[in-house]
Amino acid sequence: MEANVTNRALDHGDGEIWHLSSCPTRHDVIATSYSSIVGEDQSELTYGAALWQLPTSVIGDGADEEVDDEGNFVPRVGASQAPSIFTRLLDISESGNEGEDDDVSTEVSSVLWNPVDSKQIATLAEHSLCVWDLNAGKRTTNYTPFGAEEVRSSKQKPLTAGKWVGSHGHSSGMEVAVVAGRSIMGFDLRSSQTTFHIPHAHDMRARDVDFNPNLPNYFISGGDDGALKFWDSRNTTQAVRTMRCHSHWIWAVRYNHFHDQLVLTSGSDCAVVLSSVASLSSEMTDRLTTHESMDSVDSTHDQIDLRPEPPSDKIVDGVVRKFDEHEDSVYAVDWSAADPWLFASLSLDGRVVVNHVPRDTKYGILL
């Protein structure tokens, strides 16, 4: 399969980007978390976060541009030279409510878009989770998920990752999960109560978490122990399943947005791993439910049995493929929002690799 992949470099201008996320409903809006060196002697390190609008030259129809032999955008002869710079929409780190202590947002590590309401975001700082109303352009609520007492006693590890629970159509949009040290906690924003807490989710530090887009009670996590773990938030006494698919730290875990039996992981072993876990997917749940309901139908008369076959092992659980195009630690991996069979990964050396689900796996799911 060949894809027309083009690239464009834009100057962020505000410093080194640590986290990047895109608005789920507007393709021209992104959020960045970054660090900057300031001061007369360039010795002071500051942190910030902001929302940006991409320039029209990037998200436009391309009428004024063409692609060269190396896949780069270049202006057409006679085209207007619009600047390729971001437009700042909101400075998150400077938009706290008046009278509040802004320390909660001075070191924002990541920006999380609400999958149900794109006018609402959550930001993670060292020990706090803040919710923002983008219409009002300010922070509305500040939470300390693990408790202020733990923070004051210096027992609590910093928040390092988070995720809104569920997806559009499968979530209330009012619950967020956060990662700190080896712990993973679910937090209800309406009641300010903990929905689940796994104090020792991994043997070593937990790095990332993601929720099944079709079964919001199920989620996955990855950590420094190299384990990919599957959880049910209704009973977190132990993981539903554990897979060892990396030889070093796992940095990122992602469910496929459409076919939730497909899971991506990336790690410090320079690998991206595509796994299939059909037995814990929504497809398996639907097929089991259908078969059980047909079993209850009275079939006392001789007739052709039209019931679907019980779930088979056509798509078995396990590693589908290990991608090794990277030469350094792979810190990020994610699925395409437009094509369920495409995904991209980013490594420490700045290399971005676009890959696709193997053909036999794709048709094994579709047929």
VOFI-586262 format. One line per 3 residues: number of its first residue (from 1); their letters; for each residue x, y, z of C-alpha. Coordinates in nm, 4 decimals, m for minus. Layout:
BEGIN
NUM = a = X Y Z | ...
//
This chain:
BEGIN
1 = mea = 0.0000 0.0000 0.0000 | 0.1362 0.3407 m0.0948 | 0.0309 0.6608 0.0763
4 = nvt = 0.0969 1.0196 m0.0232 | 0.2697 1.1453 0.2914 | 0.3849 1.5053 0.2923
7 = nra = 0.5535 1.7071 0.5650 | 0.5703 2.0670 0.6752 | 0.7909 2.2146 0.9480
10 = ldh = 0.6446 2.4986 1.1542 | 0.8190 2.7170 1.4091 | 0.6587 2.6741 1.7514
13 = gdg = 0.8552 2.9688 1.8855 | 0.7680 2.9263 2.2534 | 1.0205 2.6574 2.3366
16 = eiw = 1.0688 2.2819 2.3372 | 0.7431 2.0871 2.2955 | 0.6889 1.8076 2.5507
19 = hls = 0.3327 1.7116 2.4642 | 0.1129 1.7676 2.1595 | m0.2595 1.6963 2.1211
22 = scp = m0.5198 1.7845 1.8598 | m0.8789 1.8971 1.8997 | m1.1194 1.6064 1.8255
25 = trh = m1.3618 1.8294 1.6312 | m1.1402 2.0959 1.4704 | m0.8517 1.9844 1.2539
28 = dvi = m0.6891 2.3286 1.2676 | m0.6578 2.3534 1.6489 | m0.3869 2.1899 1.8599
31 = ats = m0.2545 2.2151 2.2149 | 0.1107 2.2083 2.3225 | 0.2907 2.1769 2.6541
34 = yss = 0.6423 2.3164 2.6415 | 0.9450 2.4443 2.8306 | 1.1383 2.7642 2.7644
37 = ivg = 1.4690 2.9093 2.8810 | 1.4284 3.2757 2.9806 | 1.6122 3.5473 3.1715
40 = edq = 1.8939 3.7801 3.0844 | 2.1503 3.5062 3.1302 | 1.9224 3.2352 2.9854
43 = sel = 1.9366 3.0406 3.3105 | 1.5702 3.0194 3.4125 | 1.3576 2.7270 3.2931
46 = tyg = 0.9844 2.7939 3.2664 | 0.6921 2.5769 3.1603 | 0.3813 2.6633 2.9681
49 = aal = 0.0874 2.5333 2.7682 | m0.1244 2.6931 2.5003 | m0.3891 2.6364 2.2356
52 = wql = m0.2930 2.7216 1.8775 | m0.4583 2.7541 1.5405 | m0.2628 2.6184 1.2462
55 = pts = m0.1942 2.8538 0.9549 | m0.4274 2.8327 0.6566 | m0.1340 2.7334 0.4391
58 = vig = m0.1267 2.4013 0.6268 | m0.4971 2.3187 0.6595 | m0.6176 2.4880 0.3412
61 = dga = m0.7039 2.3225 0.0111 | m0.3465 2.3486 m0.1167 | m0.4408 2.5676 m0.4120
64 = dee = m0.1318 2.7831 m0.3623 | 0.1078 2.4928 m0.3070 | 0.2521 2.1870 m0.4690
67 = vdd = 0.4603 1.8931 m0.3465 | 0.8214 1.8497 m0.4495 | 1.0035 1.5217 m0.5171
70 = egn = 1.0849 1.4768 m0.1470 | 0.7257 1.5166 m0.0301 | 0.7621 1.8736 0.0982
73 = fvp = 0.5152 2.1572 0.0417 | 0.6508 2.4380 m0.1774 | 0.4655 2.7522 m0.2972
76 = rvg = 0.3396 2.7566 m0.6537 | 0.4903 3.0182 m0.8790 | 0.3051 3.3458 m0.8251
79 = asq = 0.1284 3.2279 m0.5071 | 0.0983 3.4624 m0.2101 | 0.3564 3.4018 0.0636
82 = aps = 0.1426 3.3588 0.3789 | 0.3518 3.3152 0.6944 | 0.3663 2.9600 0.8319
85 = ift = 0.3209 3.0502 1.1976 | 0.0801 2.9495 1.4707 | m0.1932 3.1783 1.6016
88 = rll = m0.2171 3.1650 1.9801 | m0.5771 3.1113 2.0896 | m0.5293 3.0718 2.4651
91 = dis = m0.2332 3.0731 2.7003 | m0.3367 2.7984 2.9416 | m0.0641 2.8606 3.1969
94 = esg = m0.1724 3.2255 3.2418 | m0.5506 3.1870 3.2411 | m0.6281 3.0838 3.5977
97 = neg = m0.9226 3.2280 3.7818 | m0.8592 3.5577 3.9524 | m0.7565 3.5130 4.3144
100 = edd = m0.6585 3.1494 4.2725 | m0.3139 3.0083 4.3267 | m0.1686 2.9646 3.9799
103 = dvs = 0.0945 2.7179 4.0988 | m0.1414 2.4407 3.9950 | m0.0840 2.5138 3.6266
106 = tev = 0.2689 2.6517 3.5965 | 0.4166 2.3175 3.4906 | 0.1495 2.1650 3.2704
109 = ssv = 0.2748 1.8289 3.1465 | m0.0093 1.7508 2.9065 | m0.3404 1.8776 2.7709
112 = lwn = m0.6312 1.6310 2.7411 | m0.9315 1.7067 2.5186 | m1.2739 1.5948 2.6390
115 = pvd = m1.3933 1.3425 2.3740 | m1.7566 1.4388 2.4369 | m1.7221 1.8181 2.4623
118 = skq = m1.4330 1.9730 2.2686 | m1.4908 2.3043 2.4467 | m1.3549 2.1459 2.7615
121 = iat = m1.0005 2.0314 2.8331 | m0.8113 1.8951 3.1310 | m0.4509 1.9757 3.2115
124 = lae = m0.2100 1.7758 3.4236 | 0.0381 1.9564 3.6466 | 0.2690 1.8062 3.9058
127 = hsl = m0.0016 1.7072 4.1541 | m0.3191 1.8675 4.0182 | m0.5802 1.8063 3.7531
130 = cvw = m0.7438 2.1223 3.6176 | m1.0548 2.1493 3.4007 | m1.0894 2.4422 3.1610
133 = dln = m1.3877 2.6019 2.9875 | m1.2582 2.7133 2.6489 | m1.5657 2.9286 2.5795
136 = agk = m1.4882 3.1331 2.8899 | m1.1133 3.0995 2.8362 | m1.0382 3.0146 3.1984
139 = rtt = m0.9912 2.7360 3.4493 | m1.3153 2.6274 3.6115 | m1.2041 2.3625 3.8593
142 = nyt = m0.8883 2.2337 4.0211 | m0.8574 1.8855 4.1710 | m0.5929 1.7008 4.3673
145 = pfg = m0.6822 1.3389 4.2796 | m0.4515 1.1702 4.5310 | m0.5276 1.4109 4.8159
148 = aee = m0.3670 1.7287 4.9442 | m0.2309 1.5543 5.2532 | m0.0305 1.3096 5.0407
151 = vrs = 0.1095 1.5994 4.8382 | 0.2097 1.7977 5.1480 | 0.3830 1.4951 5.2960
154 = skq = 0.5839 1.4518 4.9732 | 0.4678 1.0910 4.9529 | 0.2795 1.1405 4.6284
157 = kpl = 0.4542 1.0950 4.2938 | 0.3853 1.3576 4.0220 | 0.1051 1.3019 3.7737
160 = tag = 0.2683 1.1874 3.4504 | m0.0189 1.0796 3.2233 | m0.3960 1.0936 3.1972
163 = kwv = m0.6931 1.0096 2.9816 | m1.0619 1.0968 2.9635 | m1.2684 0.7839 3.0159
166 = gsh = m1.4496 0.6481 2.7099 | m1.5180 0.8129 2.3757 | m1.7971 1.0045 2.2035
169 = ghs = m2.1185 0.8038 2.2424 | m1.9706 0.5786 2.5124 | m1.8927 0.8226 2.7914
172 = sgm = m2.0426 1.0915 3.0114 | m1.7306 1.2988 2.9564 | m1.7002 1.3552 3.3296
175 = eva = m1.4393 1.1003 3.4372 | m1.0618 1.1155 3.3989 | m0.7946 0.8582 3.4787
178 = vva = m0.4496 0.9718 3.5924 | m0.1131 0.7991 3.6364 | 0.1326 0.8740 3.9169
181 = grs = 0.4268 0.6514 3.9975 | 0.2984 0.2933 3.9933 | m0.0589 0.4043 4.0637
184 = img = m0.3571 0.4533 3.8327 | m0.6681 0.6311 3.9582 | m1.0092 0.7057 3.8088
187 = fdl = m1.1607 1.0376 3.9174 | m1.5222 1.1579 3.8796 | m1.5260 1.5326 3.8122
190 = rss = m1.8903 1.5723 3.9196 | m1.8553 1.4288 4.2685 | m1.4783 1.4777 4.3132
193 = qtt = m1.4694 1.1135 4.4164 | m1.2368 0.8303 4.3226 | m1.4030 0.5703 4.0978
196 = fhi = m1.1154 0.3215 4.1141 | m0.7606 0.3136 4.2457 | m0.4854 0.0655 4.1608
199 = pha = m0.1942 0.1533 4.3932 | 0.0472 m0.0989 4.2373 | m0.0681 m0.1316 3.8784
202 = hdm = 0.2850 m0.2137 3.7618 | 0.5970 m0.3530 3.9269 | 0.7756 m0.0366 3.8230
205 = rar = 0.6594 0.3085 3.7117 | 0.3387 0.3226 3.5026 | 0.3795 0.5325 3.1881
208 = dvd = 0.0508 0.5499 2.9993 | m0.3171 0.4532 3.0060 | m0.5916 0.4331 2.7423
211 = fnp = m0.9593 0.3366 2.7505 | m1.1474 0.1058 2.5188 | m1.3547 0.3372 2.2940
214 = nlp = m1.6453 0.0895 2.2801 | m1.6275 m0.0681 2.6277 | m1.5451 0.2222 2.8623
217 = nyf = m1.5064 m0.0030 3.1666 | m1.2007 m0.1635 3.0079 | m0.8642 0.0073 2.9838
220 = isg = m0.4975 m0.0726 2.9234 | m0.1763 0.0464 3.0822 | 0.1947 0.0177 3.0119
223 = gdd = 0.4964 0.0738 3.2317 | 0.8663 0.0393 3.2999 | 0.8216 m0.3321 3.3726
226 = gal = 0.7599 m0.3851 2.9995 | 0.4086 m0.5160 3.0674 | 0.0900 m0.4320 2.8782
229 = kfw = m0.1979 m0.4808 3.1214 | m0.5721 m0.5014 3.0579 | m0.8055 m0.3851 3.3347
232 = dsr = m1.1756 m0.3777 3.4194 | m1.2509 m0.0651 3.6253 | m1.5364 m0.2465 3.8018
235 = ntt = m1.2902 m0.4874 3.9619 | m0.9285 m0.3783 3.9757 | m0.8082 m0.6370 4.2264
238 = qav = m0.5913 m0.7782 3.9508 | m0.5409 m0.7244 3.5798 | m0.7693 m0.9144 3.3445
241 = rtm = m0.4679 m0.9987 3.1287 | m0.0985 m0.9186 3.1116 | 0.1124 m0.9331 2.7943
244 = rch = 0.4906 m0.9116 2.7757 | 0.5528 m0.7696 2.4311 | 0.8476 m0.5367 2.4976
247 = shw = 1.1958 m0.5997 2.6362 | 1.2195 m0.2543 2.7972 | 0.9946 0.0306 2.9141
250 = iwa = 0.6570 0.0843 2.7473 | 0.6008 0.4556 2.6814 | 0.2661 0.4635 2.5010
253 = vry = m0.0436 0.2425 2.4682 | m0.3342 0.3007 2.2291 | m0.6600 0.1256 2.1444
256 = nhf = m0.7743 0.1379 1.7820 | m1.0597 0.3896 1.7620 | m1.2827 0.1567 1.5609
259 = hdq = m1.1596 m0.2023 1.6020 | m1.0791 m0.2237 1.9715 | m0.9209 m0.5683 1.9458
262 = lvl = m0.6179 m0.3927 1.7959 | m0.3754 m0.2347 2.0425 | m0.0545 m0.0415 1.9760
265 = tsg = 0.2380 m0.0070 2.2157 | 0.5747 0.1637 2.1817 | 0.8805 0.1432 2.4008
268 = sdc = 1.2439 0.2052 2.4790 | 1.3402 m0.1124 2.2943 | 1.2995 0.0914 1.9709
271 = avv = 0.9914 m0.1140 1.8789 | 0.6278 m0.0552 1.7970 | 0.4125 m0.3607 1.8648
274 = lss = 0.0696 m0.4279 1.7179 | m0.1273 m0.6767 1.9274 | m0.4673 m0.8393 1.8848
277 = vas = m0.6818 m0.9079 2.1907 | m1.0069 m1.0209 2.0330 | m1.1216 m1.2032 2.3470
280 = lss = m1.1484 m0.8709 2.5331 | m1.3002 m0.6695 2.2497 | m1.6481 m0.5329 2.1877
283 = emt = m1.6808 m0.7612 1.8840 | m1.6405 m1.0677 2.1028 | m1.8919 m0.9294 2.3537
286 = drl = m2.1464 m0.8620 2.0773 | m2.1047 m1.2090 1.9291 | m2.1407 m1.3801 2.2653
289 = tth = m2.4532 m1.1772 2.3432 | m2.6061 m1.2595 2.0062 | m2.5353 m1.6293 2.0381
292 = esm = m2.6723 m1.6484 2.3927 | m2.9920 m1.4686 2.2928 | m3.0450 m1.7092 2.0026
295 = dsv = m2.9914 m2.0004 2.2410 | m3.2936 m1.8869 2.4381 | m3.5258 m1.9089 2.1358
298 = dst = m3.7557 m2.2092 2.1469 | m3.6447 m2.4463 1.8709 | m3.8733 m2.7431 1.9364
301 = hdq = m3.9724 m2.7710 1.5698 | m3.7427 m2.9118 1.3050 | m3.5912 m2.6194 1.1218
304 = idl = m3.2644 m2.4966 0.9819 | m3.0436 m2.3614 1.2588 | m2.9818 m1.9968 1.1649
307 = rpe = m2.7934 m1.9095 1.4790 | m2.4464 m1.7585 1.4304 | m2.1559 m1.9801 1.5176
310 = pps = m1.9956 m1.9215 1.8575 | m1.6873 m1.6982 1.8507 | m1.3947 m1.8758 1.6914
313 = dki = m1.0211 m1.8299 1.7156 | m0.9927 m1.6820 1.3655 | m0.8211 m1.3768 1.5100
316 = vdg = m0.6169 m1.5151 1.7947 | m0.4857 m1.3121 2.0868 | m0.1209 m1.2171 2.0783
319 = vvr = 0.1342 m1.0082 1.8930 | 0.0352 m0.9445 1.5315 | 0.3571 m0.7778 1.4247
322 = kfd = 0.6600 m0.6024 1.5695 | 0.7734 m0.2959 1.3738 | 1.1439 m0.2159 1.4089
325 = ehe = 1.2032 0.0785 1.1731 | 1.3105 0.3044 1.4599 | 1.6679 0.3254 1.5865
328 = dsv = 1.5907 0.4971 1.9184 | 1.3293 0.4911 2.1971 | 0.9752 0.5297 2.0624
331 = yav = 0.7970 0.7759 2.2892 | 0.4649 0.8156 2.1087 | 0.2327 0.6139 1.8890
334 = dws = m0.1226 0.6834 1.7723 | m0.3874 0.5770 1.5255 | m0.5058 0.7846 1.2318
337 = aad = m0.8320 0.9692 1.2946 | m0.9383 0.9143 0.9320 | m0.8160 0.5623 0.8475
340 = pwl = m0.8545 0.2840 1.1083 | m0.5722 0.0829 0.9510 | m0.3035 0.3545 0.9636
343 = fas = m0.0869 0.4615 1.2570 | 0.2234 0.6712 1.3212 | 0.5054 0.6556 1.5745
346 = lsl = 0.7646 0.9078 1.6942 | 1.1095 0.8274 1.8356 | 1.3664 1.0246 2.0340
349 = dgr = 1.5731 1.1057 1.7249 | 1.2764 1.2882 1.5686 | 1.1883 1.0164 1.3200
352 = vvv = 0.8183 0.9727 1.2384 | 0.7181 0.6406 1.0828 | 0.3762 0.5737 0.9289
355 = nhv = 0.2660 0.2109 0.9116 | m0.0478 0.0100 0.8439 | m0.2153 m0.2993 0.9823
358 = prd = m0.1083 m0.6113 0.7873 | m0.3501 m0.7089 0.5125 | m0.4307 m1.0541 0.6523
361 = tky = m0.5172 m0.9071 0.9924 | m0.7323 m0.6389 0.8340 | m0.9394 m0.8850 0.6298
364 = gil = m0.9497 m1.1288 0.9192 | m1.1397 m0.8621 1.1132 | m1.3610 m0.7450 0.8258
367 = l = m1.4611 m1.0818 0.6791
//
